[in-house]
Amino acid sequence: MARIQFFAVEGEIEKLFAAGYSIKLAYDHLVQSGKITMSYRAFYDNLNAKKKHAVSSQLPHWQQSQEEKRRKLGIGNKEPIIKHDKNPNPDEIC
């Protein structure tokens, strides 16, 4: 039942967060207006489930960090981050 209530007010929750409401204030507002009857824990769990679903649709964590490194270094996706010279100068070798 809580999940159904959450989906019914999902758009309003996003508007409340955009207006600066905290999770607790958004929950209290929805309960006081009679739009939800679920516990705070159920509300919070539904928020976390939504967040996990949104994150899982993005790149995996290890790819995100690699992409971030490449962006900061100005390297394209196909170029290696560490460049290796196949013909090193013998004078530069320690």
C-alpha positions in Angstrom: 0.0 0.0 0.0 2.8 2.4 0.8 4.4 2.0 -2.6 1.1 2.8 -4.3 0.8 5.9 -2.2 4.4 6.9 -2.9 3.8 6.6 -6.7 0.6 8.6 -6.4 2.4 11.6 -4.9 5.8 11.1 -6.6 5.5 14.3 -8.7 4.5 16.4 -5.6 7.5 15.0 -3.7 9.8 16.2 -6.4 8.2 19.6 -6.3 8.6 19.8 -2.6 12.3 18.9 -2.8 12.8 21.5 -5.5 11.2 24.0 -3.2 13.8 23.2 -0.5 11.8 20.8 1.7 13.8 18.2 3.6 12.7 14.6 3.6 11.1 14.9 7.0 9.3 18.2 6.1 8.0 16.7 2.8 6.7 13.6 4.7 5.0 15.8 7.3 3.4 18.0 4.7 2.0 15.0 2.8 0.7 13.3 6.0 -0.9 16.6 7.2 -2.6 17.1 3.8 -4.0 13.6 3.9 -2.2 12.4 0.8 -0.3 9.6 2.4 -0.8 7.4 5.5 2.4 5.4 5.4 5.0 5.5 8.2 8.1 7.7 7.8 10.2 4.6 7.5 8.1 3.3 4.5 8.4 6.8 2.9 12.2 6.9 3.4 12.6 3.3 2.1 10.6 4.2 -1.1 12.8 7.3 -1.6 15.9 5.1 -1.3 14.5 2.5 -3.7 13.8 5.2 -6.2 17.3 6.6 -5.8 18.9 3.2 -6.2 16.9 2.6 -9.3 18.0 5.9 -10.8 21.6 5.2 -10.0 21.5 1.7 -11.4 20.4 3.0 -14.8 23.6 5.1 -15.0 27.1 3.9 -15.6 28.7 1.6 -13.0 30.7 3.3 -10.3 34.1 2.2 -11.7 33.2 3.5 -15.2 31.9 6.8 -13.8 35.2 7.4 -12.0 37.2 6.5 -15.1 35.0 8.8 -17.3 35.5 11.6 -14.7 39.3 11.1 -14.9 39.3 11.2 -18.7 37.1 14.3 -18.7 39.4 16.1 -16.3 42.5 15.2 -18.2 40.9 16.1 -21.6 41.4 12.6 -22.9 39.0 10.9 -25.3 37.3 7.6 -24.6 39.7 5.5 -26.8 43.0 7.0 -25.6 44.7 5.4 -22.6 45.1 7.5 -19.5 48.8 6.6 -19.1 50.7 7.0 -22.3 53.6 4.6 -23.0 56.5 5.3 -25.3 57.4 2.1 -27.1 60.8 3.6 -28.1 62.1 5.3 -25.0 65.2 7.5 -25.0 68.0 5.6 -23.3 69.3 8.8 -21.8 66.0 9.3 -19.9 66.1 5.9 -18.3 67.4 6.0 -14.7 
